[in-house]
Amino acid sequence: MKLLYVGDNSDRINWGCRATSIALRELLARDHEVIAAATGKMIEARYPVSDRIGDALYGPLAQRLYRKKLRKLPVVGPAVLHLLERLGDPVGLTLDLDRNIDNIDRARAYSAFARALFDAIEACDAIAVNGEGDLIFTTPPRQKLLYILTVCRLAQRRGKPVYYLNAMLSECPIDGIHQPTVDVAARILADSAAVVVRETASYAFVQAHMPAVRATMLPDALFTWRYHFTHSDRPARPAIERLLPFFEHTGHAPPKVAAGPYVAISGSSLAARDPARARSTYTNLVRKLKAVGVPLLLIPTCGGDRFLIDVAADTGVELLPLETPILAGAAILANARVFVSGRWHPSIMAALGGTPCVFLGSNSHKTLSIQTLLEYPDPREFNAFPSNDDTEIIVRQTIGLLAEGDTRRAQILDVSKRLAADAAKCLDLLETHA
């Protein structure tokens, strides 16, 4: 089939977005032709419209002025917002998906993204959605989710099947569940040719809140990258030689600590909401983790982890740049001896080399779900802002995982091998409906 790939986030800085987007697209391309992609920049664009001054004039104006930083400015922000709302609709996307389609259709007058979407819908046989973590039902709904649901609705109106893959569904830990968004998403998913969720908590969410949706549970597509990092069921010893091919001629160098064993540390989507507090708690955590006796490496895997740059300055611990090429970054995680993290996809990257993790909280059930998926014997999630008591336990747990060595790594490698084979089965669902 000719596919429009929706949710190609490989143009974003977030490691998980980049890695799983590429992995799923690579998997789909085994049997199908990906003729176009809706990328992160395309998805995050707004489609403002105006009957008063015309879309061609209003659209670019609203896109330039309807910015979060500008709206927060005293006096100027409210004045600009008032002007935009008097002239038209600066948001463009709501839970009324048919209205959104009309707005994007109108936006073709000024938006290359809008024109590209309609052209791709006409040319494709079906759309494949990289669901990732977009189905977190926040209040208000995320604009990115509204766009994806709108594209699905457009495809369904044109008689094109929708394959919603690699998805995670969750309530928001701050807002709970925004029921109107659940209702709209449930209608789209119920009319989809296939819905694939990536772990048991998401499957349970579908059963509880979307009974009309028939979902299949398969592991995250990122598990199929296992072949990049291991060609054996036996754990590999730490060696910089395993990392050099991923860094060669990239303009980046392996971190100095990678010459031997090291413990990697990244942030959390929940910690990213309060960078000042995160800097304080993570500085305390890193200073205490120095007691494990193995060099540490700080790894920001998302823009929200930039507070780790300050933590590195506060603690003198080496930091791997956020802009590191994704295969090189994944190799660093796969080669670490332990990974302390509140991130879903980076934890999968670690598992591909058998690296055990100590998990911090996130913006959903992700860091508990990944432990269940990887068959951790005693799943536990520490606070995204670890207290002194949490930190002491994290240090002890890290020391324990280091002591388990290859025994623990072999267990994780065995599970990730099975998950990689299962993740590839999503292709069978596309073949069934082709």
LOBA-614116 format. One record per residue (C-alpha): residue number from 1; chain; x, y, z. Coordinates in steps of 0.2 Angstrom, whole numbers, plus 5000, padded with zeros to 4 digits. Layout:
<nodes>
pos:unit:x:y:z
NUM:A:X:Y:Z
...
</nodes>
This chain:
<nodes>
pos:unit:x:y:z
1:A:5000:5000:5000
2:A:5005:5018:4998
3:A:5005:5026:5015
4:A:5004:5043:5022
5:A:5014:5042:5038
6:A:5006:5054:5052
7:A:5017:5058:5067
8:A:5034:5057:5060
9:A:5043:5067:5074
10:A:5061:5064:5068
11:A:5062:5082:5065
12:A:5061:5086:5084
13:A:5075:5086:5097
14:A:5067:5074:5108
15:A:5076:5057:5108
16:A:5061:5046:5110
17:A:5052:5056:5096
18:A:5066:5054:5084
19:A:5070:5036:5088
20:A:5053:5028:5088
21:A:5047:5038:5073
22:A:5062:5032:5062
23:A:5059:5014:5069
24:A:5041:5013:5065
25:A:5043:5021:5048
26:A:5058:5009:5044
27:A:5046:4994:5049
28:A:5032:5000:5038
29:A:5043:5002:5023
30:A:5048:4984:5024
31:A:5031:4980:5015
32:A:5024:4996:5010
33:A:5028:5013:5002
34:A:5028:5028:5013
35:A:5024:5041:5000
36:A:5023:5056:5012
37:A:5024:5061:5030
38:A:5016:5073:5042
39:A:5031:5079:5052
40:A:5032:5087:5069
41:A:5033:5104:5061
42:A:5018:5101:5050
43:A:5008:5094:5065
44:A:5012:5108:5077
45:A:5007:5122:5064
46:A:4990:5131:5067
47:A:4977:5134:5054
48:A:4969:5151:5059
49:A:4955:5158:5048
50:A:4946:5174:5046
51:A:4930:5179:5038
52:A:4933:5198:5041
53:A:4950:5200:5033
54:A:4952:5184:5023
55:A:4962:5169:5027
56:A:4977:5173:5016
57:A:4980:5189:5026
58:A:4975:5183:5043
59:A:4983:5166:5043
60:A:5001:5172:5043
61:A:4997:5186:5054
62:A:4990:5175:5068
63:A:5003:5162:5066
64:A:5016:5176:5069
65:A:5007:5184:5084
66:A:4998:5169:5092
67:A:5013:5164:5102
68:A:5014:5158:5120
69:A:5028:5170:5125
70:A:5019:5185:5117
71:A:5003:5181:5125
72:A:5011:5181:5142
73:A:5017:5199:5141
74:A:5008:5211:5152
75:A:4996:5223:5143
76:A:5004:5218:5125
77:A:4998:5200:5127
78:A:4980:5203:5131
79:A:4979:5217:5118
80:A:4986:5206:5104
81:A:4975:5191:5108
82:A:4959:5203:5109
83:A:4964:5209:5091
84:A:4966:5192:5084
85:A:4950:5185:5091
86:A:4940:5200:5085
87:A:4947:5198:5067
88:A:4945:5179:5067
89:A:4949:5162:5075
90:A:4968:5161:5079
91:A:4968:5144:5086
92:A:4960:5135:5071
93:A:4959:5117:5079
94:A:4946:5111:5091
95:A:4937:5095:5096
96:A:4925:5099:5081
97:A:4935:5088:5068
98:A:4924:5092:5053
99:A:4926:5111:5057
100:A:4945:5108:5058
101:A:4945:5100:5041
102:A:4936:5115:5034
103:A:4949:5127:5042
104:A:4964:5117:5036
105:A:4955:5117:5018
106:A:4953:5135:5019
107:A:4971:5137:5025
108:A:4978:5130:5008
109:A:4977:5149:5003
110:A:4992:5153:5013
111:A:4999:5136:5021
112:A:5011:5124:5011
113:A:5008:5112:5025
114:A:4989:5112:5022
115:A:4991:5110:5004
116:A:5003:5095:5007
117:A:4991:5087:5018
118:A:4977:5087:5006
119:A:4988:5081:4992
120:A:4995:5067:5002
121:A:4977:5061:5007
122:A:4972:5060:4989
123:A:4988:5051:4984
124:A:4988:5038:4998
125:A:4979:5021:5000
126:A:4979:5022:5019
127:A:4987:5032:5033
128:A:4998:5025:5047
129:A:4998:5035:5063
130:A:5013:5034:5075
131:A:5003:5036:5091
132:A:5017:5038:5103
133:A:5011:5047:5119
134:A:4999:5059:5111
135:A:4983:5051:5118
136:A:4986:5058:5135
137:A:4969:5066:5139
138:A:4974:5083:5146
139:A:4963:5098:5149
140:A:4963:5107:5137
141:A:4967:5094:5123
142:A:4984:5096:5115
143:A:4984:5104:5098
144:A:4995:5090:5091
145:A:4982:5077:5096
146:A:4968:5088:5088
147:A:4978:5089:5072
148:A:4981:5070:5072
149:A:4962:5066:5075
150:A:4957:5078:5062
151:A:4969:5070:5049
152:A:4961:5053:5054
153:A:4944:5060:5051
154:A:4948:5067:5034
155:A:4955:5051:5029
156:A:4940:5041:5035
157:A:4929:5054:5025
158:A:4939:5050:5010
159:A:4937:5031:5012
160:A:4955:5029:5017
161:A:4958:5016:5031
162:A:4967:5022:5046
163:A:4980:5012:5056
164:A:4983:5019:5073
165:A:4999:5011:5078
166:A:5012:5012:5093
167:A:5000:5021:5104
168:A:4999:5025:5123
169:A:4983:5031:5131
170:A:4983:5038:5148
171:A:4975:5051:5160
172:A:4985:5066:5164
173:A:4993:5065:5181
174:A:4989:5084:5184
175:A:4972:5086:5175
176:A:4964:5068:5176
177:A:4954:5063:5161
178:A:4946:5076:5149
179:A:4931:5066:5144
180:A:4926:5076:5128
181:A:4943:5072:5121
182:A:4941:5054:5125
183:A:4924:5054:5117
184:A:4930:5061:5101
185:A:4946:5050:5100
186:A:4935:5034:5104
187:A:4924:5038:5088
188:A:4940:5040:5077
189:A:4948:5024:5084
190:A:4932:5014:5083
191:A:4931:5018:5064
192:A:4950:5014:5062
193:A:4956:4998:5052
194:A:4967:4994:5067
195:A:4972:5001:5083
196:A:4989:4995:5091
197:A:4993:5000:5109
198:A:5010:4997:5116
199:A:5007:4991:5134
200:A:4995:4984:5146
201:A:4990:5000:5155
202:A:4985:5008:5138
203:A:4975:4992:5133
204:A:4966:4993:5150
205:A:4962:5011:5147
206:A:4954:5007:5130
207:A:4943:4993:5138
208:A:4938:5005:5152
209:A:4934:5021:5143
210:A:4932:5016:5124
211:A:4923:4999:5124
212:A:4918:5001:5106
213:A:4937:5001:5101
214:A:4945:4984:5096
215:A:4963:4986:5101
216:A:4978:4975:5099
217:A:4993:4976:5111
218:A:5010:4975:5103
219:A:5027:4982:5110
220:A:5034:4999:5105
221:A:5041:4999:5087
222:A:5058:5005:5095
223:A:5061:4987:5101
224:A:5064:4982:5083
225:A:5081:4992:5084
226:A:5088:4978:5094
227:A:5099:4973:5079
228:A:5108:4989:5080
229:A:5116:4986:5097
230:A:5117:4967:5100
231:A:5120:4952:5089
232:A:5121:4940:5103
233:A:5110:4934:5118
234:A:5126:4936:5129
235:A:5129:4953:5137
236:A:5143:4962:5130
237:A:5157:4970:5142
238:A:5158:4989:5142
239:A:5170:4994:5128
240:A:5171:5011:5119
241:A:5175:5001:5103
242:A:5156:4996:5103
243:A:5152:5015:5102
244:A:5164:5021:5090
245:A:5155:5016:5074
246:A:5140:5026:5080
247:A:5150:5042:5082
248:A:5162:5041:5067
249:A:5161:5056:5056
250:A:5145:5064:5065
251:A:5154:5079:5072
252:A:5151:5071:5089
253:A:5163:5061:5101
254:A:5159:5048:5113
255:A:5159:5054:5131
256:A:5175:5052:5141
257:A:5167:5040:5154
258:A:5162:5028:5140
259:A:5180:5021:5140
260:A:5174:5010:5155
261:A:5158:5006:5165
262:A:5147:5021:5168
263:A:5129:5025:5175
264:A:5118:5036:5164
265:A:5105:5049:5171
266:A:5092:5058:5162
267:A:5077:5068:5166
268:A:5058:5066:5167
269:A:5043:5074:5157
270:A:5035:5078:5174
271:A:5052:5086:5181
272:A:5052:5097:5166
273:A:5037:5106:5172
274:A:5048:5114:5186
275:A:5066:5116:5180
276:A:5071:5126:5195
277:A:5065:5112:5207
278:A:5072:5099:5195
279:A:5089:5107:5196
280:A:5089:5106:5215
281:A:5083:5089:5217
282:A:5094:5081:5203
283:A:5109:5090:5209
284:A:5106:5082:5226
285:A:5103:5065:5217
286:A:5119:5066:5206
287:A:5130:5071:5221
288:A:5123:5056:5231
289:A:5125:5044:5216
290:A:5144:5047:5215
291:A:5144:5035:5230
292:A:5141:5020:5218
293:A:5159:5020:5213
294:A:5156:5021:5194
295:A:5158:5037:5184
296:A:5141:5046:5180
297:A:5135:5053:5164
298:A:5121:5066:5162
299:A:5110:5063:5147
300:A:5096:5076:5142
301:A:5085:5067:5130
302:A:5072:5081:5128
303:A:5071:5100:5128
304:A:5063:5098:5145
305:A:5079:5090:5152
306:A:5090:5105:5149
307:A:5090:5108:5167
308:A:5103:5094:5167
309:A:5115:5106:5159
310:A:5115:5116:5176
311:A:5116:5100:5186
312:A:5132:5096:5176
313:A:5139:5113:5180
314:A:5134:5111:5199
315:A:5141:5093:5201
316:A:5156:5092:5188
317:A:5148:5077:5180
318:A:5150:5075:5161
319:A:5135:5078:5150
320:A:5131:5071:5133
321:A:5123:5084:5122
322:A:5105:5084:5118
323:A:5109:5086:5099
324:A:5119:5069:5099
325:A:5114:5058:5084
326:A:5100:5047:5089
327:A:5109:5030:5085
328:A:5124:5036:5095
329:A:5114:5042:5109
330:A:5105:5025:5109
331:A:5121:5016:5109
332:A:5127:5026:5124
333:A:5111:5020:5134
334:A:5113:5002:5128
335:A:5131:5002:5134
336:A:5128:5010:5151
337:A:5129:4998:5167
338:A:5113:5007:5175
339:A:5101:5020:5168
340:A:5092:5032:5181
341:A:5077:5039:5171
342:A:5059:5045:5170
343:A:5059:5043:5151
344:A:5050:5029:5141
345:A:5059:5028:5125
346:A:5077:5031:5132
347:A:5073:5016:5144
348:A:5069:5005:5129
349:A:5086:5011:5121
350:A:5094:5005:5137
351:A:5085:4988:5137
352:A:5091:4985:5119
353:A:5109:4982:5126
354:A:5102:4974:5142
355:A:5105:4990:5153
356:A:5094:4989:5169
357:A:5085:5005:5175
358:A:5080:5014:5190
359:A:5064:5023:5186
360:A:5057:5041:5191
361:A:5040:5047:5188
362:A:5033:5054:5172
363:A:5018:5063:5165
364:A:5008:5046:5163
365:A:5009:5028:5168
366:A:5024:5026:5156
367:A:5038:5022:5168
368:A:5028:5009:5178
369:A:5021:5001:5161
370:A:5039:4999:5154
371:A:5044:4989:5170
372:A:5029:4977:5167
373:A:5033:4976:5149
374:A:5052:4972:5153
375:A:5046:4959:5166
376:A:5055:4968:5181
377:A:5052:4958:5196
378:A:5047:4972:5208
379:A:5041:4987:5198
380:A:5044:5004:5207
381:A:5043:5022:5202
382:A:5052:5035:5212
383:A:5045:5053:5213
384:A:5050:5064:5198
385:A:5058:5076:5211
386:A:5066:5063:5222
387:A:5066:5067:5240
388:A:5081:5063:5252
389:A:5073:5047:5256
390:A:5070:5043:5238
391:A:5088:5047:5234
392:A:5095:5035:5247
393:A:5085:5021:5240
394:A:5089:5025:5222
395:A:5108:5024:5227
396:A:5106:5008:5235
397:A:5096:5001:5221
398:A:5109:5007:5208
399:A:5123:4998:5218
400:A:5112:4982:5218
401:A:5110:4982:5200
402:A:5128:4985:5197
403:A:5132:4970:5208
404:A:5120:4959:5198
405:A:5130:4963:5182
406:A:5128:4951:5167
407:A:5115:4941:5176
408:A:5102:4955:5176
409:A:5108:4961:5159
410:A:5105:4944:5151
411:A:5087:4944:5158
412:A:5083:4960:5150
413:A:5091:4955:5133
414:A:5081:4940:5133
415:A:5064:4950:5136
416:A:5069:4963:5123
417:A:5073:4950:5110
418:A:5055:4943:5112
419:A:5048:4961:5112
420:A:5057:4965:5096
421:A:5049:4950:5087
422:A:5032:4955:5093
423:A:5033:4973:5088
424:A:5036:4968:5070
425:A:5019:4959:5070
426:A:5010:4976:5067
427:A:5014:4973:5049
428:A:5002:4958:5049
429:A:4988:4969:5054
430:A:4991:4980:5039
431:A:4992:4965:5027
432:A:4975:4958:5034
433:A:4966:4974:5029
434:A:4976:4978:5013
</nodes>
